[in-house]
Amino acid sequence: MRPVLECNSECGCGDACPNRVVQNGVKFKLKIFRTERKGFGVKALEPIQKNSFVCEYVGEILTADEAKHRTRLLSPSDTNFIMTVNEHLESRREVTYIDPIYKGNVGRFVNHSCDPNLFLIPVRVDHSYPRVAMFALRDIDVDEELSYDYANDLSYASSSNAMDARNSNSRCFCESINCRKYLPMDSNLYLSS
């Protein structure tokens, strides 16, 4: 997936510029809540129109080695929040790891669904690393749980080794008609260096 470039500190356009969306932050009322089977989740407290910016997936930017190290430290019952962002920039691939466990926001509580209502876009604003923005894939109703597909274009999950049955938390509980039954993941984080 190609990143979006927002206006930044080098631009003279000002904060009201329509090309400054993600950097202006969350505009919708969202609520973190306890789900029945998926831990915490996030609900919309007001209607969200299709293609609207909803929130950002915020966390520490990690090296590949640090992401693997943190993943190896997890017990089978721990939740792995590390997102692998896989971008294609001209003739090269750029991989970024984002871990919100110590420094994060509401985005870390947005769960997976095989039939999501959000999509992810890497956005660049003043830095070489991407900010991961969540946008509404369709109109979202009040009290509807927000979700994105962990196997979207930003992750390695579309690769043949994406599913790793060793992870005891890998079952999918999205209950959609299109459910793939297991959570996609970047199994490269579980491989030795």
Contacts in CASP RR format, 6 or more apart in sequence:
PFRMAT RR
TARGET T0000
AUTHOR 0000-0000-0000
METHOD contacts of the structure
MODEL  1
MRPVLECNSECGCGDACPNRVVQNGVKFKLKIFRTERKGFGVKALEPIQK
NSFVCEYVGEILTADEAKHRTRLLSPSDTNFIMTVNEHLESRREVTYIDP
IYKGNVGRFVNHSCDPNLFLIPVRVDHSYPRVAMFALRDIDVDEELSYDY
ANDLSYASSSNAMDARNSNSRCFCESINCRKYLPMDSNLYLSS
1 86 0 8 1.000
1 87 0 8 1.000
1 88 0 8 1.000
1 121 0 8 1.000
1 122 0 8 1.000
1 153 0 8 1.000
1 154 0 8 1.000
2 87 0 8 1.000
2 88 0 8 1.000
2 89 0 8 1.000
3 87 0 8 1.000
3 89 0 8 1.000
3 121 0 8 1.000
3 122 0 8 1.000
3 123 0 8 1.000
3 124 0 8 1.000
3 130 0 8 1.000
4 121 0 8 1.000
4 122 0 8 1.000
4 123 0 8 1.000
4 124 0 8 1.000
4 133 0 8 1.000
5 123 0 8 1.000
5 124 0 8 1.000
5 125 0 8 1.000
6 19 0 8 1.000
6 20 0 8 1.000
6 21 0 8 1.000
6 22 0 8 1.000
6 23 0 8 1.000
6 123 0 8 1.000
6 124 0 8 1.000
6 125 0 8 1.000
7 13 0 8 1.000
7 14 0 8 1.000
7 17 0 8 1.000
7 19 0 8 1.000
7 20 0 8 1.000
7 125 0 8 1.000
8 23 0 8 1.000
8 125 0 8 1.000
8 126 0 8 1.000
9 126 0 8 1.000
11 17 0 8 1.000
13 19 0 8 1.000
13 20 0 8 1.000
14 20 0 8 1.000
15 24 0 8 1.000
21 53 0 8 1.000
21 123 0 8 1.000
21 133 0 8 1.000
22 53 0 8 1.000
22 56 0 8 1.000
22 123 0 8 1.000
22 125 0 8 1.000
22 131 0 8 1.000
22 133 0 8 1.000
23 125 0 8 1.000
23 131 0 8 1.000
25 53 0 8 1.000
25 55 0 8 1.000
25 56 0 8 1.000
26 54 0 8 1.000
26 55 0 8 1.000
26 56 0 8 1.000
26 106 0 8 1.000
27 52 0 8 1.000
27 53 0 8 1.000
28 44 0 8 1.000
28 45 0 8 1.000
28 46 0 8 1.000
28 48 0 8 1.000
28 52 0 8 1.000
28 54 0 8 1.000
28 55 0 8 1.000
29 44 0 8 1.000
29 45 0 8 1.000
29 46 0 8 1.000
30 42 0 8 1.000
30 43 0 8 1.000
30 44 0 8 1.000
30 45 0 8 1.000
30 54 0 8 1.000
30 55 0 8 1.000
30 106 0 8 1.000
30 146 0 8 1.000
31 42 0 8 1.000
31 43 0 8 1.000
31 45 0 8 1.000
32 40 0 8 1.000
32 41 0 8 1.000
32 42 0 8 1.000
32 106 0 8 1.000
32 109 0 8 1.000
33 40 0 8 1.000
33 41 0 8 1.000
33 42 0 8 1.000
33 43 0 8 1.000
34 40 0 8 1.000
34 41 0 8 1.000
35 41 0 8 1.000
35 111 0 8 1.000
35 145 0 8 1.000
37 173 0 8 1.000
38 111 0 8 1.000
38 173 0 8 1.000
39 111 0 8 1.000
40 109 0 8 1.000
41 109 0 8 1.000
41 110 0 8 1.000
41 111 0 8 1.000
41 145 0 8 1.000
41 146 0 8 1.000
42 55 0 8 1.000
42 106 0 8 1.000
42 107 0 8 1.000
42 109 0 8 1.000
42 110 0 8 1.000
42 111 0 8 1.000
42 145 0 8 1.000
42 146 0 8 1.000
43 143 0 8 1.000
43 144 0 8 1.000
43 145 0 8 1.000
43 146 0 8 1.000
44 54 0 8 1.000
44 140 0 8 1.000
44 141 0 8 1.000
44 142 0 8 1.000
44 143 0 8 1.000
44 144 0 8 1.000
44 146 0 8 1.000
45 142 0 8 1.000
45 143 0 8 1.000
46 142 0 8 1.000
47 139 0 8 1.000
47 140 0 8 1.000
47 141 0 8 1.000
47 142 0 8 1.000
48 54 0 8 1.000
48 136 0 8 1.000
48 139 0 8 1.000
48 140 0 8 1.000
49 136 0 8 1.000
49 139 0 8 1.000
50 136 0 8 1.000
50 137 0 8 1.000
50 138 0 8 1.000
50 139 0 8 1.000
51 135 0 8 1.000
51 136 0 8 1.000
52 135 0 8 1.000
52 136 0 8 1.000
53 133 0 8 1.000
53 134 0 8 1.000
53 135 0 8 1.000
54 118 0 8 1.000
54 134 0 8 1.000
54 135 0 8 1.000
54 136 0 8 1.000
54 140 0 8 1.000
54 146 0 8 1.000
55 105 0 8 1.000
55 106 0 8 1.000
55 107 0 8 1.000
55 110 0 8 1.000
55 133 0 8 1.000
55 134 0 8 1.000
56 105 0 8 1.000
56 107 0 8 1.000
56 131 0 8 1.000
56 132 0 8 1.000
56 133 0 8 1.000
56 134 0 8 1.000
57 83 0 8 1.000
57 98 0 8 1.000
57 100 0 8 1.000
57 105 0 8 1.000
57 107 0 8 1.000
57 108 0 8 1.000
57 110 0 8 1.000
57 120 0 8 1.000
57 132 0 8 1.000
57 133 0 8 1.000
57 134 0 8 1.000
58 98 0 8 1.000
58 100 0 8 1.000
58 103 0 8 1.000
58 104 0 8 1.000
58 105 0 8 1.000
58 107 0 8 1.000
58 108 0 8 1.000
58 131 0 8 1.000
59 98 0 8 1.000
59 99 0 8 1.000
59 100 0 8 1.000
59 102 0 8 1.000
59 103 0 8 1.000
59 104 0 8 1.000
59 105 0 8 1.000
59 108 0 8 1.000
60 98 0 8 1.000
60 99 0 8 1.000
60 100 0 8 1.000
60 102 0 8 1.000
60 103 0 8 1.000
61 96 0 8 1.000
61 97 0 8 1.000
61 98 0 8 1.000
61 129 0 8 1.000
62 70 0 8 1.000
62 82 0 8 1.000
62 97 0 8 1.000
62 98 0 8 1.000
62 99 0 8 1.000
63 97 0 8 1.000
64 95 0 8 1.000
64 97 0 8 1.000
65 193 0 8 1.000
66 97 0 8 1.000
67 82 0 8 1.000
67 84 0 8 1.000
67 97 0 8 1.000
67 99 0 8 1.000
67 189 0 8 1.000
68 188 0 8 1.000
68 189 0 8 1.000
68 190 0 8 1.000
68 191 0 8 1.000
68 193 0 8 1.000
70 82 0 8 1.000
70 99 0 8 1.000
70 101 0 8 1.000
71 80 0 8 1.000
71 82 0 8 1.000
71 189 0 8 1.000
71 190 0 8 1.000
72 190 0 8 1.000
74 80 0 8 1.000
76 167 0 8 1.000
76 168 0 8 1.000
76 169 0 8 1.000
77 168 0 8 1.000
77 169 0 8 1.000
78 169 0 8 1.000
79 169 0 8 1.000
80 167 0 8 1.000
80 169 0 8 1.000
80 185 0 8 1.000
80 189 0 8 1.000
81 99 0 8 1.000
81 100 0 8 1.000
81 101 0 8 1.000
81 108 0 8 1.000
82 97 0 8 1.000
82 98 0 8 1.000
82 99 0 8 1.000
82 101 0 8 1.000
82 186 0 8 1.000
82 189 0 8 1.000
83 97 0 8 1.000
83 98 0 8 1.000
83 99 0 8 1.000
83 100 0 8 1.000
83 132 0 8 1.000
83 154 0 8 1.000
83 155 0 8 1.000
84 95 0 8 1.000
84 96 0 8 1.000
84 97 0 8 1.000
84 154 0 8 1.000
84 155 0 8 1.000
84 156 0 8 1.000
84 186 0 8 1.000
84 188 0 8 1.000
84 189 0 8 1.000
85 94 0 8 1.000
85 95 0 8 1.000
85 96 0 8 1.000
85 97 0 8 1.000
85 98 0 8 1.000
85 122 0 8 1.000
85 130 0 8 1.000
85 132 0 8 1.000
85 154 0 8 1.000
85 155 0 8 1.000
86 93 0 8 1.000
86 94 0 8 1.000
86 95 0 8 1.000
86 153 0 8 1.000
86 154 0 8 1.000
86 155 0 8 1.000
86 156 0 8 1.000
87 93 0 8 1.000
87 94 0 8 1.000
87 95 0 8 1.000
87 96 0 8 1.000
87 122 0 8 1.000
87 130 0 8 1.000
87 154 0 8 1.000
88 94 0 8 1.000
96 129 0 8 1.000
96 130 0 8 1.000
97 189 0 8 1.000
98 132 0 8 1.000
100 107 0 8 1.000
100 108 0 8 1.000
101 108 0 8 1.000
107 134 0 8 1.000
110 118 0 8 1.000
110 134 0 8 1.000
110 146 0 8 1.000
110 147 0 8 1.000
110 148 0 8 1.000
111 145 0 8 1.000
111 146 0 8 1.000
111 147 0 8 1.000
111 174 0 8 1.000
112 147 0 8 1.000
112 148 0 8 1.000
112 149 0 8 1.000
112 150 0 8 1.000
112 172 0 8 1.000
112 174 0 8 1.000
112 183 0 8 1.000
112 184 0 8 1.000
113 147 0 8 1.000
113 148 0 8 1.000
113 149 0 8 1.000
113 174 0 8 1.000
113 176 0 8 1.000
114 149 0 8 1.000
114 172 0 8 1.000
114 174 0 8 1.000
114 176 0 8 1.000
114 178 0 8 1.000
114 179 0 8 1.000
114 180 0 8 1.000
115 174 0 8 1.000
115 176 0 8 1.000
115 177 0 8 1.000
115 178 0 8 1.000
115 179 0 8 1.000
116 137 0 8 1.000
116 147 0 8 1.000
116 148 0 8 1.000
116 149 0 8 1.000
117 136 0 8 1.000
117 137 0 8 1.000
117 138 0 8 1.000
117 140 0 8 1.000
117 144 0 8 1.000
117 146 0 8 1.000
117 147 0 8 1.000
118 134 0 8 1.000
118 135 0 8 1.000
118 136 0 8 1.000
118 137 0 8 1.000
118 146 0 8 1.000
118 147 0 8 1.000
118 148 0 8 1.000
119 134 0 8 1.000
119 135 0 8 1.000
119 137 0 8 1.000
119 148 0 8 1.000
119 149 0 8 1.000
119 152 0 8 1.000
120 132 0 8 1.000
120 133 0 8 1.000
120 134 0 8 1.000
120 135 0 8 1.000
120 148 0 8 1.000
120 152 0 8 1.000
120 153 0 8 1.000
120 154 0 8 1.000
121 132 0 8 1.000
121 133 0 8 1.000
121 135 0 8 1.000
122 130 0 8 1.000
122 131 0 8 1.000
122 132 0 8 1.000
122 133 0 8 1.000
122 154 0 8 1.000
123 130 0 8 1.000
123 131 0 8 1.000
123 132 0 8 1.000
123 133 0 8 1.000
124 130 0 8 1.000
124 131 0 8 1.000
125 131 0 8 1.000
132 154 0 8 1.000
134 146 0 8 1.000
134 148 0 8 1.000
140 146 0 8 1.000
147 174 0 8 1.000
149 184 0 8 1.000
150 157 0 8 1.000
150 183 0 8 1.000
150 184 0 8 1.000
150 185 0 8 1.000
151 157 0 8 1.000
151 158 0 8 1.000
151 162 0 8 1.000
151 180 0 8 1.000
151 184 0 8 1.000
155 162 0 8 1.000
155 184 0 8 1.000
155 186 0 8 1.000
156 162 0 8 1.000
156 186 0 8 1.000
156 187 0 8 1.000
156 188 0 8 1.000
157 184 0 8 1.000
157 185 0 8 1.000
157 186 0 8 1.000
158 184 0 8 1.000
161 187 0 8 1.000
161 188 0 8 1.000
162 184 0 8 1.000
162 185 0 8 1.000
162 186 0 8 1.000
162 187 0 8 1.000
163 170 0 8 1.000
163 182 0 8 1.000
163 184 0 8 1.000
163 185 0 8 1.000
163 187 0 8 1.000
164 170 0 8 1.000
164 185 0 8 1.000
164 187 0 8 1.000
164 190 0 8 1.000
165 182 0 8 1.000
166 190 0 8 1.000
167 183 0 8 1.000
167 185 0 8 1.000
167 190 0 8 1.000
169 183 0 8 1.000
170 182 0 8 1.000
170 183 0 8 1.000
170 185 0 8 1.000
171 181 0 8 1.000
171 182 0 8 1.000
171 183 0 8 1.000
172 179 0 8 1.000
172 180 0 8 1.000
172 181 0 8 1.000
172 182 0 8 1.000
172 183 0 8 1.000
END
